[in-house]
Structures are given as C-alpha cells and as structure tokens.
Amino acid sequence: MIPLAQRVKLVADSITLAVSAKATALKKAGVDVVGFGAGEPDFDTPAFIKDAAKTALDKGVTKYTPTPCIPELKQAIADKFTRENGLPYKPENVTVGAGGKHCLYMAFMAVLDPGDEVLIPSPYWVSYPEQVKLAGGVPKIIPGDEKNGFKITPQQLEAAIGPRSKVLVINSPSNPGGHAYTPAELKALADVVVRHPNLTVFSDEIYEKLVYDGLRFVSFATLAPQLIDQTLTFNCHSKSFAMTGWRVGYIGGPKPVIDAINKLQSQMTSHITSFCQPAAAAALNDPRGAESIESMRQQFEKRGRHMHQRLSALQSVTCVKPQGAFYCFPNVSHYFGKNASGVKLTDAVTFAAALLEQSHVAVVPGNDSGFDTHVRLSFATSMEQIDKGLDRIADFLKKIG
Ligand SMILES: Cc1ncc(COP(=O)(O)O)c(C=O)c1O
C-alpha cells in the first residue's frame, strides 16, 4: 500500500458527494430526477468564443505559451478590470489560472504561512476552508444570519479580526446564499478593513454579472483608495460566459503577489490550455460577450424570482430572496426531528437524501457550506423543470409527519 501524505487528511470528505452520487445513479437507472444541483449555467458557450478557439487550433496554437498566458490575454483582462470595474490594473497586475478555483488556491498558497487565519463569512463556497487548510492556514468562520439576508455586519467583522488574521474572503454575489451586498453595505465592511492594513482581502467576484432587482455591482478594491494595495480580485469565464469546462480564471492585484503566484504556477501548471487563451481574450474584448451575458442574466432573473416565490409559498420554509448568482438557499429545518415515510430527518443531508430517494429531486445540502439547516437549489435550469421539481417538493413536505 502506498502511504498517503498527512495533508490529504486535512481535506474533509464531502458529505454532499454521497447525495450527488445517488442522483447520478438514479438518472443512469432511468429515473426521472429533477436536478437542482448544477453549479453551472445551462446555456452553451457563445459561438464567437468557440470560433476563436477553433481558429487558434487551426492556426497551430497548440504549443507552450508564456507563464501565465499570452500577452493579448493579460492585456484583455487588464482592460476589462479598468473598463468594467474601475480597477486600474496593468498587464503586470494580472495573472491567469485554470478556473477561479485554481486561482484562489494559488493565491492562498502564495500568501499564507502556517497558522495564519482566514476569515470566511458563512454560508460559504465549499472549497474556501479546504484550500486554506491545504495552504497551511486556519479557516475562521464568521456566521452570516438568515435574518440579515446572510450578510455579515461591520461589527461582526471587527470582532472577528485578531492578531493572526491574514485574509478576509468576500464573495458577493454569493454561492450558495444567493445574497449580494449593496455598495453601501460593502463600503461599511471596507471601512473596517482599512483600519487593519495587515489584512488582505480576497474578493471573489465571479458572479459579478449575475445581479438582480437593479442591484449595482461594485468591486471591493474600489471602495477606498488604499484597498487597491490590500485586495486580490478574482474572476473567471466560467459563470459569465458559460465556460465552466474551459477552465479560465484570473486575478488582479499588486505586482509582488502576482509575481509570486506566477512563480508558483511556473513550477506547477505553467499556463492554461494554449488555444483557450485567444478565445478567453475574445470573450472579454468582443461586445458580443457582454450581450450574451445580459441575455443569460435576464433569464436567470426570471427563473430566480419564480423559484423564490414557489419556495416561499411552501409550508414552514423560509427563503432569502436571491440578489445574485443562480441559487436559492431555503431553510428546511422546521422538518428536522420529523419522519418522511419512515426516514428520520435530522439535518440538510438526511433531508436531501430523503427528497431524492422518495420524490426524485436533487438538491445540495448546506452542510459543506457551514449551514446544516439549508439546502441549495440552482435555478440554472428551465422553468418547466423548476415547476416540476417544486411540485414534487410540495408533495414531499405534505407527507412529512
Ligand atoms: C464562489 C465561487 N468561487 C469560485 C468558484 C470556482 O469557479 P471555477 O469553476 O472557475 O473554478 C465557484 C464555482 O462554483 C464559486 O461558486
């Protein structure tokens, strides 16, 4: 037997994996499962982006590129940050990695020393605490309150900051909560951060384009002049351009950190796939990119409103109205301690498992996001599927006694 490294043990086994494995098995067996688990747009990548990749392949863009990418892509990202976010990053201030996930991981590896604390508001995206642990850091959760739309307050942030606090993760709009801070709420958090110049902010802005009810998105690093030196801004093509499988993510930040990340990447992956790079630049530079995002956003907004209305109408279920991303995160804890056809419901995992088993609806339990009272439903699916799934959930809840 090959002995494994200690670090593998640091990473928690995902408790939600068993539920998604079961959903896959049921579908394979021909069961009509309504899937609300998807963390990706159900739209295809816009044709002009695919064409740019095809052209690159035909032109022989199949060899190594510079680390982290070709100059055109760095320039396109720097221009995007300046034009759309008001962030005056130059090409030397940006780097590229294999999706938002890889970018976040490289950044934690670049800034954390053993024992450094990373402040993570909950509910949080599942990978933050695991990546922090792998990089030698210690996740410190700041609990978001459903009554406050899952948003943390400046007082909570101030109280959480201690001598070992190195990084604060801000994810707005958020997965899985669907909440998004208003510019004023974010500014109030920024006012706390500027009083702690040793704190670095990782602003995960990958859902920036998917905001609803007229909410205005602002980049964290623009909220006070000194924040440009204190913040790393994360983004990717996955959600905005429906490019999850392409694995394109990027970071903007102060040059010394970007150089450090490039140094790590040069010994790890070198760069992302060569022919994805010109296509990623085209997505940012071509006006058709913005048009396709807006048409997708409008559909998500309609679906999100509809799913939220239907969830809110369910007996004893509460649901924060999503302001961004494509998730509803309802509270189903009223049903804990009760039985669903003989199965005792104790938390979000048992709830999700019974719902899948008995009513063939797949949802993601919130346990891995720090909320074992909530389940996540993605509205990156059709209106028909949303109605069909919600009808089934309503029937399922009626049977719980
Ligand atoms: C909040 C958040 N950050 C980062 C990522 C990672 O994105 P990518 O698919 O580009 O790696 C995700 C993916 O679901 C996410 O929800």
The ligand as an SDF file (V2000), in Angstrom:
LIG
                    3D

 16 16  0  0  0  0  0  0  0  0999 V2000
  -17.9990   31.3470   -5.2400 C   0  0  0  0  0  0  0  0  0  0  0  0
  -17.2060   30.5410   -6.2090 C   0  0  0  0  0  0  0  0  0  0  0  0
  -15.8900   30.8090   -6.3650 N   0  0  0  0  0  0  0  0  0  0  0  0
  -15.1330   30.1150   -7.2230 C   0  0  0  0  0  0  0  0  0  0  0  0
  -15.6710   29.0890   -7.9910 C   0  0  0  0  0  0  0  0  0  0  0  0
  -14.7800   28.3440   -8.9380 C   0  0  0  0  0  0  0  0  0  0  0  0
  -15.0200   28.6790  -10.2600 O   0  0  0  0  0  0  0  0  0  0  0  0
  -14.3440   27.8780  -11.4470 P   0  0  0  0  0  0  0  0  0  0  0  0
  -15.3680   26.9400  -11.9580 O   0  0  0  0  0  0  0  0  0  0  0  0
  -13.9610   28.9180  -12.4560 O   0  0  0  0  0  0  0  0  0  0  0  0
  -13.1520   27.1710  -10.9220 O   0  0  0  0  0  0  0  0  0  0  0  0
  -17.0220   28.7600   -7.8530 C   0  0  0  0  0  0  0  0  0  0  0  0
  -17.5940   27.6520   -8.6310 C   0  0  0  0  0  0  0  0  0  0  0  0
  -18.6830   27.1900   -8.4110 O   0  0  0  0  0  0  0  0  0  0  0  0
  -17.8110   29.5120   -6.9490 C   0  0  0  0  0  0  0  0  0  0  0  0
  -19.1250   29.2740   -6.8100 O   0  0  0  0  0  0  0  0  0  0  0  0
  1  2  1  0
  2  3  1  0
  2 15  2  0
  3  4  2  0
  4  5  1  0
  5  6  1  0
  5 12  2  0
  6  7  1  0
  7  8  1  0
  8  9  2  0
  8 10  1  0
  8 11  1  0
 12 13  1  0
 12 15  1  0
 13 14  2  0
 15 16  1  0
M  END
$$$$
